[in-house]
Amino acid sequence: MRGYYCNIYVKSQRAGERVLQSIKRYLSNTLKLTINDAKSAVDRPWRRHFLGFTLSPKDKRLKVSAKALTAFKQKVRRLSRRTRGRTINTIVAELRKYIQGWKAYFQLAEVTSPLRDLDKWIRRRLRSYHWKQWGRRGYRELRKRGVEIKLAWNTSKSAHGPWRLSRSPALYFALSNKYFAALGLPSVYH
C-alpha cells in the first residue's frame, strides 16, 4: 500500500496539537485513510526530517538531513573501499554516477557547509586510496608529481597510515583538487 506524507508548519506547540487532531479526524472520518501514529508528531521543524531534508534551527533554511548525509557516506565508503582492487579511474567513474544523481536530488539545499565538508572527505578518501595502491613506490610517485625530495622522503617513510597521510602536504600537492577534477570527479558542493 502506498503512503502519502506531508509536513504542516504552525506557529506554536498548542496550534500544532490542535491541527494534528483536526487533520487526523478529517483523514480517518472523511477520507477513510489510516494514519501512522508513529510518524505523526508535533515537534520543532529542525528535529524532523522529510524526504532527506530538514530545516536548520537558526535561520530555518533547507538542509540535507544527518540521516541522508550518513547514507551518502556509507555508499561512498562502499564504492571506494581499498580492498576492491579497482583503478582510481574506475572508482571515480562509479563515484561520478552516484554523486551526480545525489547532487541532482539535493540541489535544493540552502545550507551548503555540510556539502563542502563532503567534498573534502571524498577527496581525502581518494588520496588515501592512491597512497595505499602505490605501496612501496610512494616516494617515486610523489617525486614524479613534483613533490620536493625531503617532503616526499619524510612522507614515504612515515609510520602513519594512509588515512592520516591523506591530509599531508605532500599528498595534497601531488593529488590536488584539480587532479581529481581532471579525472572527472564532480563536486557535491558546486
N, CA, C and O atoms as a DFTB+ gen file, in Angstrom:
760 C
 N C O
     1  1       0.837      -1.185       0.000
     2  2       0.000       0.000       0.000
     3  2       0.878       1.245       0.000
     4  3       1.869       1.318       0.727
     5  1       0.523       2.175      -0.783
     6  2       1.298       3.395      -0.936
     7  2       0.940       4.396       0.164
     8  3      -0.223       4.533       0.541
     9  1       1.966       5.094       0.673
    10  2       1.742       6.093       1.706
    11  2       1.967       7.491       1.173
    12  3       2.733       7.686       0.229
    13  1       1.311       8.450       1.765
    14  2       1.476       9.840       1.393
    15  2       1.944      10.596       2.626
    16  3       1.495      10.332       3.741
    17  1       2.844      11.532       2.410
    18  2       3.438      12.257       3.526
    19  2       3.362      13.748       3.268
    20  3       3.388      14.205       2.125
    21  1       3.269      14.492       4.351
    22  2       3.350      15.946       4.240
    23  2       3.760      16.525       5.590
    24  3       3.619      15.883       6.630
    25  1       4.257      17.717       5.548
    26  2       4.592      18.456       6.759
    27  2       3.695      19.684       6.823
    28  3       3.446      20.342       5.812
    29  1       3.221      19.977       8.008
    30  2       2.402      21.174       8.217
    31  2       3.087      21.987       9.307
    32  3       3.367      21.474      10.390
    33  1       3.356      23.259       9.018
    34  2       4.061      24.120       9.964
    35  2       3.102      25.158      10.533
    36  3       2.392      25.844       9.798
    37  1       3.100      25.255      11.853
    38  2       2.282      26.253      12.549
    39  2       3.177      26.998      13.536
    40  3       4.351      26.668      13.701
    41  1       2.607      27.999      14.182
    42  2       3.426      28.893      14.995
    43  2       3.754      28.357      16.385
    44  3       4.817      28.671      16.920
    45  1       2.875      27.562      16.982
    46  2       3.108      27.152      18.372
    47  2       2.826      25.661      18.566
    48  3       2.215      25.012      17.717
    49  1       3.278      25.144      19.682
    50  2       3.049      23.743      20.050
    51  2       1.546      23.480      20.183
    52  3       1.035      22.464      19.713
    53  1       0.861      24.404      20.823
    54  2      -0.584      24.260      21.040
    55  2      -1.347      24.215      19.721
    56  3      -2.253      23.400      19.544
    57  1      -0.972      25.097      18.801
    58  2      -1.606      25.109      17.480
    59  2      -1.284      23.807      16.746
    60  3      -2.135      23.272      16.036
    61  1      -0.081      23.303      16.907
    62  2       0.321      22.050      16.279
    63  2      -0.520      20.887      16.748
    64  3      -0.958      20.069      15.939
    65  1      -0.757      20.801      18.069
    66  2      -1.583      19.731      18.635
    67  2      -3.014      19.816      18.088
    68  3      -3.608      18.802      17.721
    69  1      -3.555      21.033      18.039
    70  2      -4.919      21.234      17.554
    71  2      -5.030      20.840      16.070
    72  3      -5.967      20.142      15.684
    73  1      -4.084      21.282      15.251
    74  2      -4.114      20.984      13.817
    75  2      -3.926      19.484      13.581
    76  3      -4.579      18.913      12.708
    77  1      -3.052      18.847      14.341
    78  2      -2.822      17.406      14.189
    79  2      -4.106      16.622      14.453
    80  3      -4.445      15.719      13.688
    81  1      -4.818      16.954      15.521
    82  2      -6.067      16.257      15.830
    83  2      -7.121      16.498      14.749
    84  3      -7.857      15.585      14.373
    85  1      -7.186      17.710      14.265
    86  2      -8.148      18.053      13.228
    87  2      -7.843      17.296      11.926
    88  3      -8.752      16.775      11.279
    89  1      -6.587      17.242      11.556
    90  2      -6.178      16.530      10.332
    91  2      -6.452      15.035      10.478
    92  3      -6.949      14.401       9.547
    93  1      -6.131      14.470      11.643
    94  2      -6.369      13.035      11.875
    95  2      -7.861      12.710      11.734
    96  3      -8.236      11.722      11.104
    97  1      -8.708      13.563      12.335
    98  2     -10.156      13.347      12.236
    99  2     -10.622      13.394      10.782
   100  3     -11.382      12.532      10.340
   101  1     -10.168      14.395      10.049
   102  2     -10.575      14.554       8.657
   103  2     -10.118      13.360       7.811
   104  3     -10.899      12.817       7.029
   105  1      -8.862      12.956       7.968
   106  2      -8.332      11.862       7.149
   107  2      -9.015      10.532       7.458
   108  3      -9.323       9.763       6.547
   109  1      -9.252      10.262       8.737
   110  2      -9.855       8.971       9.068
   111  2     -11.377       8.969       8.878
   112  3     -11.916       7.973       8.395
   113  1     -12.082      10.028       9.234
   114  2     -13.540      10.039       9.124
   115  2     -14.033      10.340       7.705
   116  3     -14.908       9.644       7.190
   117  1     -13.479      11.361       7.087
   118  2     -13.975      11.790       5.782
   119  2     -13.357      10.987       4.636
   120  3     -14.067      10.499       3.757
   121  1     -12.024      10.855       4.653
   122  2     -11.338      10.190       3.540
   123  2     -11.120       8.696       3.769
   124  3     -10.688       7.977       2.868
   125  1     -11.425       8.241       4.984
   126  2     -11.274       6.818       5.339
   127  2      -9.837       6.315       5.132
   128  3      -9.619       5.208       4.640
   129  1      -8.875       7.141       5.513
   130  2      -7.456       6.782       5.407
   131  2      -6.915       6.400       6.779
   132  3      -7.389       6.892       7.804
   133  1      -5.928       5.527       6.788
   134  2      -5.294       5.117       8.031
   135  2      -4.097       6.027       8.301
   136  3      -3.308       6.303       7.398
   137  1      -3.965       6.481       9.513
   138  2      -2.866       7.367       9.900
   139  2      -1.850       6.570      10.684
   140  3      -2.202       5.813      11.588
   141  1      -0.584       6.742      10.335
   142  2       0.507       6.091      11.049
   143  2       0.902       6.993      12.216
   144  3       1.568       8.010      12.022
   145  1       0.492       6.619      13.425
   146  2       0.770       7.444      14.600
   147  2       2.261       7.532      14.920
   148  3       2.708       8.510      15.519
   149  1       3.028       6.524      14.527
   150  2       4.468       6.541      14.795
   151  2       5.168       7.639      13.996
   152  3       6.197       8.165      14.422
   153  1       4.611       7.979      12.845
   154  2       5.233       9.005      12.003
   155  2       4.563      10.360      12.138
   156  3       5.062      11.347      11.598
   157  1       3.460      10.428      12.835
   158  2       2.759      11.694      13.032
   159  2       3.204      12.305      14.348
   160  3       3.161      11.645      15.386
   161  1       3.624      13.545      14.315
   162  2       4.125      14.174      15.540
   163  2       4.053      15.690      15.435
   164  3       4.003      16.268      14.349
   165  1       4.051      16.301      16.598
   166  2       4.193      17.747      16.701
   167  2       5.566      17.966      17.322
   168  3       5.835      17.520      18.437
   169  1       6.429      18.657      16.586
   170  2       7.803      18.837      17.054
   171  2       8.403      20.069      16.381
   172  3       7.796      20.665      15.491
   173  1       9.579      20.429      16.810
   174  2      10.313      21.520      16.184
   175  2      10.722      21.088      14.770
   176  3      11.081      19.928      14.571
   177  1      10.677      21.981      13.801
   178  2      10.984      21.597      12.414
   179  2      12.391      21.011      12.232
   180  3      12.579      20.106      11.419
   181  1      13.362      21.511      12.968
   182  2      14.737      21.021      12.802
   183  2      14.970      19.661      13.450
   184  3      16.031      19.064      13.267
   185  1      13.991      19.163      14.207
   186  2      14.099      17.823      14.785
   187  2      13.449      16.762      13.902
   188  3      13.555      15.568      14.180
   189  1      12.796      17.187      12.866
   190  2      12.111      16.271      11.951
   191  2      12.832      16.291      10.600
   192  3      13.439      17.296      10.229
   193  1      12.762      15.193       9.880
   194  2      13.287      15.184       8.523
   195  2      12.216      14.636       7.586
   196  3      11.366      13.834       7.975
   197  1      12.287      15.089       6.357
   198  2      11.261      14.757       5.380
   199  2      11.922      14.591       4.016
   200  3      12.465      15.548       3.463
   201  1      11.874      13.375       3.477
   202  2      12.449      13.060       2.174
   203  2      13.924      13.455       2.084
   204  3      14.389      13.913       1.040
   205  1      14.659      13.274       3.192
   206  2      16.097      13.558       3.205
   207  2      16.447      14.987       3.553
   208  3      17.627      15.335       3.593
   209  1      15.461      15.822       3.807
   210  2      15.701      17.230       4.133
   211  2      15.249      17.526       5.558
   212  3      14.445      16.799       6.141
   213  1      15.784      18.603       6.096
   214  2      15.336      19.141       7.374
   215  2      15.559      20.647       7.316
   216  3      16.060      21.165       6.318
   217  1      15.193      21.343       8.373
   218  2      15.421      22.793       8.441
   219  2      16.497      23.086       9.465
   220  3      16.611      22.387      10.472
   221  1      17.286      24.116       9.213
   222  2      18.314      24.490      10.185
   223  2      17.649      25.219      11.347
   224  3      16.722      26.001      11.134
   225  1      18.110      24.973      12.582
   226  2      17.449      25.587      13.744
   227  2      17.611      27.098      13.816
   228  3      16.722      27.786      14.317
   229  1      18.716      27.622      13.332
   230  2      18.992      29.043      13.493
   231  2      18.172      29.922      12.550
   232  3      17.471      30.832      12.992
   233  1      18.263      29.644      11.249
   234  2      17.614      30.532      10.289
   235  2      16.557      29.855       9.426
   236  3      16.091      30.431       8.443
   237  1      16.176      28.618       9.794
   238  2      15.083      27.878       9.139
   239  2      15.311      27.693       7.632
   240  3      14.366      27.748       6.845
   241  1      16.571      27.475       7.239
   242  2      16.861      27.211       5.829
   243  2      16.891      25.707       5.595
   244  3      17.184      24.931       6.505
   245  1      16.587      25.306       4.372
   246  2      16.528      23.899       3.994
   247  2      17.935      23.309       3.936
   248  3      18.842      23.891       3.341
   249  1      18.101      22.144       4.565
   250  2      19.401      21.483       4.513
   251  2      19.218      19.977       4.415
   252  3      18.140      19.451       4.691
   253  1      20.279      19.294       4.021
   254  2      20.261      17.841       3.907
   255  2      20.275      17.270       5.322
   256  3      21.049      17.723       6.166
   257  1      19.428      16.284       5.586
   258  2      19.349      15.713       6.931
   259  2      20.592      14.891       7.258
   260  3      21.288      14.410       6.364
   261  1      20.856      14.740       8.542
   262  2      22.007      13.963       9.000
   263  2      21.906      12.513       8.527
   264  3      22.913      11.889       8.195
   265  1      20.696      11.991       8.501
   266  2      20.481      10.611       8.052
   267  2      20.869      10.454       6.580
   268  3      21.487       9.456       6.210
   269  1      20.516      11.420       5.743
   270  2      20.862      11.366       4.318
   271  2      22.374      11.506       4.118
   272  3      22.948      10.851       3.248
   273  1      23.019      12.357       4.924
   274  2      24.476      12.514       4.832
   275  2      25.186      11.223       5.228
   276  3      26.173      10.837       4.601
   277  1      24.689      10.559       6.261
   278  2      25.271       9.288       6.704
   279  2      25.119       8.220       5.619
   280  3      26.056       7.467       5.353
   281  1      23.955       8.154       5.002
   282  2      23.725       7.178       3.929
   283  2      24.653       7.461       2.742
   284  3      25.177       6.533       2.125
   285  1      24.853       8.735       2.427
   286  2      25.761       9.116       1.344
   287  2      27.181       8.630       1.642
   288  3      27.841       8.040       0.787
   289  1      27.634       8.886       2.864
   290  2      28.995       8.483       3.238
   291  2      29.156       6.963       3.203
   292  3      30.201       6.463       2.788
   293  1      28.141       6.233       3.631
   294  2      28.222       4.769       3.597
   295  2      28.359       4.264       2.161
   296  3      29.134       3.345       1.895
   297  1      27.615       4.857       1.248
   298  2      27.695       4.448      -0.156
   299  2      29.073       4.775      -0.738
   300  3      29.655       3.959      -1.452
   301  1      29.590       5.959      -0.435
   302  2      30.921       6.341      -0.930
   303  2      31.985       5.415      -0.341
   304  3      32.933       5.041      -1.032
   305  1      31.834       5.045       0.924
   306  2      32.779       4.093       1.538
   307  2      32.768       2.758       0.793
   308  3      33.821       2.180       0.522
   309  1      31.569       2.277       0.466
   310  2      31.475       1.013      -0.266
   311  2      32.139       1.116      -1.639
   312  3      32.851       0.203      -2.057
   313  1      31.906       2.218      -2.331
   314  2      32.459       2.386      -3.671
   315  2      33.979       2.585      -3.661
   316  3      34.660       2.212      -4.615
   317  1      34.502       3.167      -2.594
   318  2      35.937       3.494      -2.561
   319  2      36.731       2.647      -1.569
   320  3      37.787       3.064      -1.093
   321  1      36.224       1.467      -1.264
   322  2      36.970       0.554      -0.384
   323  2      38.296       0.189      -1.028
   324  3      38.347      -0.127      -2.217
   325  1      39.354       0.230      -0.258
   326  2      40.686      -0.059      -0.798
   327  2      40.844      -1.514      -1.193
   328  3      41.713      -1.832      -2.005
   329  1      40.038      -2.405      -0.648
   330  2      40.194      -3.833      -0.931
   331  2      39.460      -4.271      -2.196
   332  3      39.467      -5.455      -2.532
   333  1      38.829      -3.335      -2.900
   334  2      38.093      -3.694      -4.116
   335  2      39.017      -3.985      -5.288
   336  3      38.609      -4.650      -6.240
   337  1      40.250      -3.502      -5.239
   338  2      41.210      -3.769      -6.302
   339  2      40.867      -3.117      -7.631
   340  3      41.101      -3.706      -8.686
   341  1      40.323      -1.927      -7.597
   342  2      39.962      -1.198      -8.823
   343  2      40.958      -0.067      -9.064
   344  3      41.628       0.397      -8.141
   345  1      41.042       0.360     -10.300
   346  2      41.882       1.519     -10.599
   347  2      41.171       2.773     -10.113
   348  3      39.959       2.778      -9.899
   349  1      41.944       3.827      -9.944
   350  2      41.356       5.084      -9.473
   351  2      40.351       5.618     -10.492
   352  3      39.347       6.222     -10.113
   353  1      40.612       5.401     -11.784
   354  2      39.675       5.865     -12.820
   355  2      38.327       5.147     -12.718
   356  3      37.280       5.763     -12.920
   357  1      38.348       3.862     -12.408
   358  2      37.104       3.099     -12.246
   359  2      36.340       3.602     -11.029
   360  3      35.125       3.789     -11.083
   361  1      37.060       3.820      -9.933
   362  2      36.428       4.327      -8.698
   363  2      35.781       5.682      -8.958
   364  3      34.640       5.920      -8.562
   365  1      36.518       6.567      -9.626
   366  2      35.988       7.912      -9.904
   367  2      34.771       7.833     -10.822
   368  3      33.814       8.585     -10.640
   369  1      34.793       6.943     -11.796
   370  2      33.635       6.796     -12.700
   371  2      32.397       6.334     -11.931
   372  3      31.300       6.839     -12.169
   373  1      32.561       5.379     -11.009
   374  2      31.435       4.916     -10.190
   375  2      30.948       6.013      -9.260
   376  3      29.744       6.197      -9.080
   377  1      31.895       6.745      -8.667
   378  2      31.526       7.852      -7.774
   379  2      30.817       8.960      -8.547
   380  3      29.851       9.545      -8.056
   381  1      31.299       9.246      -9.759
   382  2      30.695      10.312     -10.564
   383  2      29.210      10.052     -10.778
   384  3      28.382      10.947     -10.607
   385  1      28.882       8.824     -11.153
   386  2      27.484       8.480     -11.415
   387  2      26.633       8.665     -10.154
   388  3      25.544       9.236     -10.212
   389  1      27.137       8.181      -9.022
   390  2      26.383       8.287      -7.772
   391  2      26.263       9.743      -7.317
   392  3      25.181      10.191      -6.937
   393  1      27.376      10.480      -7.357
   394  2      27.381      11.870      -6.879
   395  2      26.462      12.737      -7.727
   396  3      25.741      13.577      -7.189
   397  1      26.475      12.552      -9.025
   398  2      25.626      13.381      -9.890
   399  2      24.142      13.158      -9.591
   400  3      23.368      14.115      -9.576
   401  1      23.742      11.921      -9.356
   402  2      22.342      11.643      -9.012
   403  2      21.972      12.220      -7.660
   404  3      20.909      12.821      -7.499
   405  1      22.855      12.034      -6.690
   406  2      22.618      12.543      -5.338
   407  2      22.534      14.059      -5.353
   408  3      21.658      14.653      -4.725
   409  1      23.457      14.676      -6.078
   410  2      23.503      16.138      -6.162
   411  2      22.247      16.700      -6.833
   412  3      21.726      17.733      -6.413
   413  1      21.765      16.022      -7.871
   414  2      20.553      16.473      -8.556
   415  2      19.350      16.446      -7.612
   416  3      18.497      17.333      -7.659
   417  1      19.287      15.427      -6.757
   418  2      18.164      15.331      -5.824
   419  2      18.253      16.397      -4.731
   420  3      17.247      17.015      -4.384
   421  1      19.447      16.612      -4.190
   422  2      19.602      17.522      -3.048
   423  2      20.020      18.932      -3.444
   424  3      20.507      19.682      -2.598
   425  1      19.846      19.310      -4.693
   426  2      20.274      20.638      -5.127
   427  2      19.462      21.775      -4.503
   428  3      19.871      22.934      -4.570
   429  1      18.332      21.457      -3.905
   430  2      17.508      22.489      -3.271
   431  2      18.056      22.943      -1.922
   432  3      17.618      23.961      -1.387
   433  1      19.005      22.199      -1.371
   434  2      19.538      22.523      -0.038
   435  2      20.139      23.929      -0.033
   436  3      20.902      24.303      -0.924
   437  1      19.774      24.689       0.991
   438  2      20.276      26.061       1.123
   439  2      21.494      26.138       2.029
   440  3      22.313      27.047       1.888
   441  1      21.624      25.209       2.945
   442  2      22.782      25.165       3.840
   443  2      23.815      24.260       3.180
   444  3      23.620      23.048       3.087
   445  1      24.915      24.854       2.725
   446  2      25.869      24.109       1.901
   447  2      27.151      23.707       2.627
   448  3      27.971      22.992       2.052
   449  1      27.347      24.139       3.857
   450  2      28.599      23.789       4.546
   451  2      28.789      22.277       4.703
   452  3      29.921      21.814       4.556
   453  1      27.755      21.480       4.991
   454  2      27.980      20.031       5.038
   455  2      28.388      19.453       3.683
   456  3      29.103      18.453       3.627
   457  1      27.941      20.072       2.599
   458  2      28.290      19.601       1.269
   459  2      29.761      19.888       0.958
   460  3      30.437      19.072       0.330
   461  1      30.254      21.046       1.400
   462  2      31.683      21.353       1.244
   463  2      32.521      20.340       2.008
   464  3      33.554      19.879       1.523
   465  1      32.063      19.998       3.211
   466  2      32.781      19.004       4.020
   467  2      32.788      17.635       3.335
   468  3      33.782      16.912       3.402
   469  1      31.685      17.279       2.681
   470  2      31.630      16.012       1.948
   471  2      32.639      16.000       0.802
   472  3      33.294      14.987       0.561
   473  1      32.763      17.119       0.102
   474  2      33.745      17.212      -0.978
   475  2      35.152      16.929      -0.460
   476  3      35.894      16.138      -1.042
   477  1      35.503      17.581       0.633
   478  2      36.840      17.391       1.217
   479  2      37.040      15.949       1.647
   480  3      38.106      15.372       1.434
   481  1      36.019      15.374       2.247
   482  2      36.099      13.998       2.747
   483  2      36.289      12.996       1.599
   484  3      37.080      12.060       1.719
   485  1      35.573      13.188       0.497
   486  2      35.699      12.286      -0.655
   487  2      37.112      12.353      -1.223
   488  3      37.726      11.320      -1.491
   489  1      37.629      13.565      -1.406
   490  2      38.985      13.688      -1.949
   491  2      40.010      13.090      -0.994
   492  3      40.998      12.506      -1.438
   493  1      39.790      13.226       0.298
   494  2      40.707      12.625       1.264
   495  2      40.675      11.098       1.165
   496  3      41.718      10.449       1.248
   497  1      39.501      10.533       0.990
   498  2      39.389       9.072       0.807
   499  2      40.147       8.628      -0.435
   500  3      40.829       7.603      -0.420
   501  1      40.026       9.397      -1.505
   502  2      40.709       9.030      -2.744
   503  2      42.225       9.184      -2.627
   504  3      42.970       8.401      -3.215
   505  1      42.685      10.176      -1.881
   506  2      44.131      10.299      -1.628
   507  2      44.635       9.093      -0.844
   508  3      45.700       8.546      -1.132
   509  1      43.859       8.696       0.138
   510  2      44.211       7.521       0.939
   511  2      44.245       6.276       0.054
   512  3      45.133       5.434       0.188
   513  1      43.279       6.166      -0.843
   514  2      43.198       5.036      -1.775
   515  2      44.452       4.980      -2.661
   516  3      45.072       3.929      -2.826
   517  1      44.802       6.140      -3.223
   518  2      46.006       6.239      -4.056
   519  2      47.246       5.817      -3.272
   520  3      48.042       5.004      -3.741
   521  1      47.398       6.375      -2.082
   522  2      48.588       6.104      -1.275
   523  2      48.719       4.609      -0.991
   524  3      49.811       4.046      -1.074
   525  1      47.624       3.988      -0.663
   526  2      47.639       2.555      -0.369
   527  2      47.995       1.761      -1.631
   528  3      48.755       0.796      -1.550
   529  1      47.470       2.141      -2.770
   530  2      47.780       1.436      -4.011
   531  2      49.241       1.609      -4.419
   532  3      49.836       0.689      -4.980
   533  1      49.817       2.761      -4.149
   534  2      51.215       2.981      -4.509
   535  2      52.147       2.069      -3.717
   536  3      53.169       1.619      -4.235
   537  1      51.798       1.801      -2.484
   538  2      52.632       0.922      -1.667
   539  2      54.067       1.417      -1.562
   540  3      54.301       2.556      -1.158
   541  1      55.025       0.576      -1.920
   542  2      56.448       0.914      -1.796
   543  2      56.906       1.965      -2.797
   544  3      57.954       2.581      -2.606
   545  1      56.141       2.177      -3.857
   546  2      56.559       3.185      -4.826
   547  2      56.074       4.587      -4.461
   548  3      56.125       5.492      -5.295
   549  1      55.607       4.777      -3.238
   550  2      55.083       6.069      -2.812
   551  2      56.043       7.217      -3.037
   552  3      55.648       8.274      -3.530
   553  1      57.306       7.019      -2.680
   554  2      58.309       8.075      -2.848
   555  2      58.444       8.443      -4.325
   556  3      58.426       9.623      -4.674
   557  1      58.578       7.449      -5.186
   558  2      58.748       7.713      -6.631
   559  2      57.518       8.426      -7.207
   560  3      57.646       9.333      -8.029
   561  1      56.335       8.007      -6.769
   562  2      55.110       8.640      -7.273
   563  2      55.014      10.100      -6.842
   564  3      54.606      10.960      -7.623
   565  1      55.389      10.372      -5.603
   566  2      55.363      11.757      -5.117
   567  2      56.362      12.611      -5.892
   568  3      56.041      13.726      -6.302
   569  1      57.561      12.095      -6.090
   570  2      58.592      12.840      -6.832
   571  2      58.141      13.080      -8.275
   572  3      58.351      14.162      -8.824
   573  1      57.525      12.074      -8.881
   574  2      57.055      12.190     -10.260
   575  2      56.016      13.308     -10.380
   576  3      55.889      13.933     -11.434
   577  1      55.287      13.553      -9.312
   578  2      54.242      14.584      -9.330
   579  2      54.730      15.925      -8.794
   580  3      53.921      16.813      -8.525
   581  1      56.024      16.079      -8.638
   582  2      56.594      17.380      -8.306
   583  2      56.799      17.690      -6.838
   584  3      57.083      18.839      -6.503
   585  1      56.670      16.726      -5.952
   586  2      56.890      16.962      -4.527
   587  2      58.397      17.008      -4.286
   588  3      59.132      16.172      -4.811
   589  1      58.861      17.976      -3.499
   590  2      60.310      18.106      -3.249
   591  2      60.859      16.880      -2.510
   592  3      60.117      16.173      -1.828
   593  1      62.143      16.644      -2.651
   594  2      62.800      15.416      -2.178
   595  2      62.562      15.164      -0.688
   596  3      62.131      14.078      -0.300
   597  1      62.838      16.152       0.129
   598  2      62.735      15.954       1.590
   599  2      61.297      15.631       2.008
   600  3      61.067      14.722       2.805
   601  1      60.346      16.371       1.472
   602  2      58.945      16.146       1.829
   603  2      58.475      14.767       1.345
   604  3      57.764      14.064       2.063
   605  1      58.869      14.390       0.140
   606  2      58.500      13.079      -0.393
   607  2      59.115      11.967       0.457
   608  3      58.460      10.966       0.749
   609  1      60.363      12.147       0.849
   610  2      61.051      11.134       1.658
   611  2      60.380      10.997       3.029
   612  3      60.084       9.889       3.475
   613  1      60.145      12.128       3.688
   614  2      59.523      12.086       5.023
   615  2      58.125      11.468       4.969
   616  3      57.735      10.729       5.873
   617  1      57.389      11.767       3.931
   618  2      56.042      11.209       3.800
   619  2      56.099       9.708       3.545
   620  3      55.349       8.943       4.151
   621  1      56.982       9.288       2.652
   622  2      57.039       7.864       2.312
   623  2      57.581       7.014       3.452
   624  3      57.264       5.828       3.541
   625  1      58.390       7.598       4.320
   626  2      58.953       6.840       5.448
   627  2      58.151       7.029       6.744
   628  3      58.554       6.541       7.800
   629  1      57.040       7.722       6.663
   630  2      56.216       7.971       7.842
   631  2      55.582       6.673       8.344
   632  3      55.235       5.788       7.562
   633  1      55.441       6.586       9.654
   634  2      54.809       5.410      10.264
   635  2      53.285       5.528      10.289
   636  3      52.591       4.585      10.669
   637  1      52.775       6.678       9.888
   638  2      51.328       6.890       9.910
   639  2      50.657       6.117       8.779
   640  3      51.271       5.826       7.752
   641  1      49.397       5.795       8.990
   642  2      48.633       5.043       7.998
   643  2      48.139       5.917       6.862
   644  3      48.298       7.137       6.893
   645  1      47.533       5.288       5.851
   646  2      47.066       6.013       4.666
   647  2      46.052       7.118       4.973
   648  3      46.093       8.183       4.358
   649  1      45.145       6.870       5.921
   650  2      44.124       7.888       6.224
   651  2      44.763       9.134       6.814
   652  3      44.414      10.249       6.425
   653  1      45.685       8.966       7.738
   654  2      46.343      10.129       8.339
   655  2      47.216      10.842       7.309
   656  3      47.244      12.072       7.264
   657  1      47.919      10.084       6.493
   658  2      48.784      10.698       5.486
   659  2      47.995      11.390       4.375
   660  3      48.536      12.239       3.667
   661  1      46.745      11.037       4.224
   662  2      45.942      11.657       3.163
   663  2      45.749      13.152       3.397
   664  3      45.322      13.870       2.493
   665  1      46.054      13.620       4.586
   666  2      45.982      15.061       4.888
   667  2      47.342      15.738       4.800
   668  3      47.455      16.942       5.032
   669  1      48.362      14.978       4.471
   670  2      49.719      15.524       4.460
   671  2      49.905      16.504       3.303
   672  3      49.251      16.377       2.268
   673  1      50.797      17.482       3.477
   674  2      51.050      18.442       2.391
   675  2      51.534      17.764       1.109
   676  3      51.195      18.205       0.011
   677  1      52.322      16.698       1.241
   678  2      52.848      16.024       0.053
   679  2      51.722      15.428      -0.782
   680  3      51.694      15.608      -1.999
   681  1      50.808      14.729      -0.151
   682  2      49.704      14.127      -0.904
   683  2      48.739      15.183      -1.410
   684  3      48.170      15.040      -2.492
   685  1      48.549      16.244      -0.634
   686  2      47.662      17.307      -1.083
   687  2      48.236      17.981      -2.325
   688  3      47.493      18.351      -3.234
   689  1      49.573      18.143      -2.363
   690  2      50.219      18.749      -3.522
   691  2      50.198      17.801      -4.721
   692  3      49.872      18.206      -5.836
   693  1      50.549      16.535      -4.482
   694  2      50.634      15.559      -5.569
   695  2      49.264      15.203      -6.137
   696  3      49.125      14.988      -7.341
   697  1      48.266      15.141      -5.283
   698  2      46.910      14.770      -5.692
   699  2      45.966      15.922      -5.351
   700  3      45.114      15.807      -4.470
   701  1      46.131      17.007      -6.051
   702  2      45.369      18.226      -5.754
   703  2      43.907      18.084      -6.171
   704  3      43.514      17.105      -6.806
   705  1      43.123      19.073      -5.803
   706  2      41.711      19.093      -6.203
   707  2      41.587      19.121      -7.730
   708  3      40.678      18.508      -8.291
   709  1      42.493      19.827      -8.397
   710  2      42.480      19.901      -9.858
   711  2      42.730      18.523     -10.474
   712  3      42.157      18.182     -11.509
   713  1      43.584      17.745      -9.829
   714  2      43.874      16.396     -10.314
   715  2      42.588      15.558     -10.339
   716  3      42.294      14.884     -11.326
   717  1      41.832      15.614      -9.239
   718  2      40.593      14.827      -9.173
   719  2      39.536      15.369     -10.139
   720  3      38.765      14.604     -10.717
   721  1      39.506      16.685     -10.308
   722  2      38.576      17.272     -11.277
   723  2      38.930      16.808     -12.696
   724  3      38.040      16.550     -13.505
   725  1      40.229      16.703     -12.993
   726  2      40.667      16.236     -14.311
   727  2      40.287      14.767     -14.533
   728  3      40.052      14.350     -15.667
   729  1      40.229      13.987     -13.450
   730  2      39.798      12.594     -13.561
   731  2      38.294      12.471     -13.803
   732  3      37.796      11.421     -14.209
   733  1      37.575      13.583     -13.542
   734  2      36.128      13.576     -13.759
   735  2      35.311      13.494     -12.483
   736  3      34.103      13.260     -12.533
   737  1      35.964      13.686     -11.324
   738  2      35.236      13.655     -10.056
   739  2      34.423      14.932      -9.899
   740  3      35.002      16.015      -9.827
   741  1      33.091      14.835      -9.844
   742  2      32.276      16.043      -9.681
   743  2      32.281      16.508      -8.231
   744  3      32.568      15.733      -7.319
   745  1      31.968      17.748      -8.035
   746  2      31.854      18.315      -6.702
   747  2      30.425      18.150      -6.208
   748  3      29.475      18.323      -6.970
   749  1      30.276      17.817      -4.939
   750  2      28.950      17.746      -4.340
   751  2      28.436      19.145      -4.078
   752  3      27.228      19.384      -4.081
   753  1      29.341      20.057      -3.856
   754  2      29.028      21.404      -3.409
   755  2      28.607      22.334      -4.547
   756  3      27.620      23.055      -4.400
   757  1      29.305      22.341      -5.650
   758  2      29.024      23.319      -6.726
   759  2      27.916      22.845      -7.617
   760  3      27.550      23.536      -8.567
